[in-house]
Amino acid sequence: MAKPQMIDDDALDDLERELIGRAAGRVLELGAGRGENFGAFAPDVIWHGLEPDAERRVELARRAREWRHEAAPMDAVAEHVPLAAASIDTVVATYVMCTVSDVDAALREARRVLVPGGRVLLVEHVLAPHSATMRALQHIATPFTKRWCGGCHQDRNPLPALRAAGFTDVEVRHRRVHDRPLPPESILLYEGRAPAGR
């Protein structure tokens, strides 16, 4: 397999903003953190966010008000979204699937809340698709990053779970990002669509 293109942090930021900027209509942001993605959303989106961490949620609520989003952040996890089925046009998740307890359940929930034909936009660091050595290092690192980095699994690949949840690939991009002094990090930028019919 050919190695994905190597980019720097600035180029990754541009790719992330472009992808997140595709969100439209009623948007659900999973694991919205402190609102780092607000600047990338179009001003007319109707934002809903969930964030299970209480401290982050306080900051998220403040920033949501600053960006004139009316919905208060939800105290919830991606595996149990407190929204009705087919109530959301776009689901966004950036660096979230590495930390959830059940990737399959989280993506099933994303599919459930999306309208037919709705889109999922995902940015995630993933198990290296190009290097057995890097994959071995990620497996070794994961017990430590789970404990010390907010539950982060370095060795996950959400693509099979996205497809198992029923999403159709629209765009799948892998990039390697400089992370000196560490080896390059493998990043997935993904857009998928929920089936048009249920």
Legacy VTK file of the C-alpha trace (Angstrom):
# vtk DataFile Version 3.0
C-alpha trace
ASCII
DATASET POLYDATA
POINTS 198 float
0.000 0.000 0.000
1.368 3.424 -0.942
2.079 5.729 1.967
-0.440 8.542 2.421
0.714 12.071 1.675
2.826 13.725 4.391
1.565 17.140 5.530
2.240 19.578 8.364
-0.104 20.796 11.106
-1.137 23.910 9.176
-2.168 21.854 6.153
-4.107 19.499 8.418
-5.916 22.456 10.000
-6.943 23.621 6.522
-8.219 20.155 5.580
-10.173 19.853 8.830
-11.807 23.268 8.417
-12.761 22.498 4.830
-14.328 19.177 5.802
-16.200 20.537 8.826
-17.350 23.472 6.705
-19.430 21.000 4.681
-21.783 20.556 7.651
-25.228 21.935 6.867
-28.677 22.198 8.403
-29.189 20.642 11.828
-25.731 19.613 13.002
-24.872 17.255 15.846
-21.291 17.495 17.076
-20.164 14.476 19.092
-17.637 15.128 21.850
-17.645 18.842 21.093
-14.946 19.588 23.681
-14.552 23.303 24.300
-16.005 24.387 20.970
-12.824 24.273 18.928
-14.804 23.671 15.710
-17.215 26.598 15.965
-15.159 28.760 13.610
-15.349 26.146 10.866
-19.147 25.832 10.802
-21.226 27.887 8.393
-23.075 30.635 10.283
-26.513 29.256 9.388
-26.122 25.770 10.865
-28.402 24.802 13.746
-25.837 23.359 16.141
-26.391 20.681 18.769
-23.451 19.320 20.725
-22.792 16.714 23.320
-19.868 16.623 25.718
-19.651 14.184 28.643
-16.836 16.012 30.454
-18.393 18.523 32.878
-15.484 20.973 32.884
-15.299 21.098 29.106
-19.068 21.389 28.869
-19.054 24.608 30.915
-16.579 26.198 28.495
-18.486 24.741 25.542
-21.725 26.341 26.722
-20.049 29.727 27.075
-18.521 29.530 23.609
-21.752 28.259 22.069
-23.493 31.395 23.332
-20.708 33.553 21.895
-21.230 31.910 18.505
-25.015 32.424 18.867
-25.925 28.768 19.001
-29.183 28.449 20.909
-29.017 24.800 22.015
-27.291 24.082 25.321
-24.637 21.344 25.150
-25.938 17.943 26.186
-24.435 15.901 29.016
-24.303 12.677 27.037
-22.025 10.205 25.319
-21.921 9.310 21.643
-23.263 5.828 22.344
-26.518 7.264 23.766
-27.596 10.431 21.955
-30.696 12.024 23.531
-32.213 13.096 20.198
-35.007 11.648 18.108
-34.370 9.434 15.115
-33.975 11.231 11.769
-33.667 14.636 13.481
-30.187 15.673 12.291
-28.782 16.539 8.850
-25.055 16.276 9.627
-23.083 14.483 12.344
-19.559 15.794 13.037
-16.884 14.079 15.122
-13.272 15.213 15.377
-10.858 13.060 17.383
-13.741 11.406 19.251
-13.928 7.813 18.021
-10.542 7.099 19.608
-12.029 7.752 23.052
-15.550 6.325 22.979
-16.165 3.069 24.818
-17.964 1.458 21.858
-17.244 2.708 18.330
-19.916 0.507 16.750
-22.607 1.787 19.119
-21.566 5.410 18.609
-21.797 5.099 14.840
-25.123 3.267 15.025
-26.413 6.221 17.035
-25.046 8.631 14.437
-26.914 6.692 11.765
-30.095 6.626 13.871
-30.289 10.391 14.387
-29.462 11.245 10.759
-32.141 11.904 8.197
-32.046 9.621 5.146
-29.210 10.875 2.969
-27.664 12.789 5.890
-23.922 13.016 6.149
-21.267 12.111 8.685
-18.014 14.096 8.774
-15.189 12.555 10.764
-11.560 13.423 11.493
-9.601 10.865 13.468
-6.085 9.668 14.105
-6.082 6.005 13.173
-4.135 2.791 13.007
-1.458 3.380 10.374
-2.657 1.856 7.085
0.816 1.860 5.517
3.286 0.489 8.058
3.332 -2.693 10.126
6.025 -1.146 12.332
3.846 1.893 13.087
0.855 -0.324 13.828
2.949 -2.329 16.298
4.046 0.879 18.025
0.447 2.086 18.222
-0.656 -1.178 19.827
2.160 -0.858 22.383
1.312 2.793 23.112
-2.449 2.360 23.512
-2.537 1.087 27.136
-0.590 4.212 28.135
-2.568 6.703 26.039
-5.844 5.203 27.299
-4.747 5.947 30.845
-2.987 9.282 30.421
-4.622 10.862 27.345
-8.329 10.878 28.070
-9.028 7.301 27.043
-7.390 7.686 23.634
-6.851 4.472 21.670
-3.970 4.918 19.245
-4.771 1.652 17.477
-8.322 2.117 16.222
-9.585 2.167 12.655
-13.217 3.358 12.448
-13.650 2.674 8.718
-15.053 -0.867 9.109
-17.480 0.366 11.770
-18.608 3.262 9.563
-19.387 0.865 6.761
-21.014 -1.663 9.115
-23.273 1.133 10.399
-24.519 1.554 6.836
-22.680 4.683 5.732
-21.668 4.957 2.092
-18.208 6.397 1.493
-18.256 9.774 -0.258
-14.642 10.708 0.406
-11.934 8.855 2.321
-8.578 10.585 2.756
-5.584 9.374 4.735
-2.733 11.739 5.539
0.444 11.461 7.586
1.187 14.442 9.804
4.597 15.476 11.106
4.661 14.877 14.867
8.327 15.349 15.780
10.071 13.970 17.759
7.483 11.183 17.429
6.822 9.289 14.176
4.228 10.776 11.799
0.622 10.416 12.901
-1.923 8.759 10.581
-5.087 10.841 10.108
-8.386 9.867 8.498
-10.658 12.538 6.997
-13.991 10.986 6.093
-17.303 11.983 4.595
-20.083 9.407 4.392
-23.789 9.354 3.681
-26.621 7.588 5.453
-28.782 5.503 3.120
-31.414 7.549 1.302
-34.150 5.089 2.255
-34.865 3.363 5.556
LINES 1 199
198 0 1 2 3 4 5 6 7 8 9 10 11 12 13 14 15 16 17 18 19 20 21 22 23 24 25 26 27 28 29 30 31 32 33 34 35 36 37 38 39 40 41 42 43 44 45 46 47 48 49 50 51 52 53 54 55 56 57 58 59 60 61 62 63 64 65 66 67 68 69 70 71 72 73 74 75 76 77 78 79 80 81 82 83 84 85 86 87 88 89 90 91 92 93 94 95 96 97 98 99 100 101 102 103 104 105 106 107 108 109 110 111 112 113 114 115 116 117 118 119 120 121 122 123 124 125 126 127 128 129 130 131 132 133 134 135 136 137 138 139 140 141 142 143 144 145 146 147 148 149 150 151 152 153 154 155 156 157 158 159 160 161 162 163 164 165 166 167 168 169 170 171 172 173 174 175 176 177 178 179 180 181 182 183 184 185 186 187 188 189 190 191 192 193 194 195 196 197
